[in-house]
Amino acid sequence: MANDLDSQVYNLTMQSLVTMYIIDFNPVITFDPLPTGIMYLSSYKNGASALSYDSNNYEFVGIKGSGFRSEINGALPEPGLVIDKNSLTALAQYQTIKSTYSTATGHVFFDWRGAKVTRIRTTSDYLGVTTKQDVDYYLVDQLTRTTKDTIELKLTV
């Protein structure tokens, strides 16, 4: 009996933490609502296939969030995102959003300010569940830095 219990304990495995981001540009592009103005992004890949969660397909993009936690001393969180520019610009949906913004405003520089960001965190064993496990909402405050490789965004709570 003890051997069965021991083997069950050793069979426990840690599931991968999966973070997904929904970036909604419709608040930014108010002049011409886009049917594809929402991007679903994640740096997690479900094997060789695209990540599917809550009836949406999440595109694989190098994206990393930081600064989401509050400190005990009362310091407010300073959330931000760093996005791999190459994998983002490879998405046809991003190109459509960017060109629609540029055409309507005449600006070459794409302004992310006001885009709604939803951060969803779950574990890989809950990917088939349609109930969101841990959800936070933010707005893009500013595009703080862009290089040839990355786009850095400052978010506001």
Secondary structure by P-SEA (a helix, b strand, c coil): caaaaaaaaaabbbbbbbbbbbbbcccccccccccccbbbbbcccccccccccccccccccccccccccccccccccbbbbbbcaaaaaacaaaaaaaaaaaaaccccccccccbbbbbbbbcccccccccccbbbbbcccccccccccbbbbbbcc
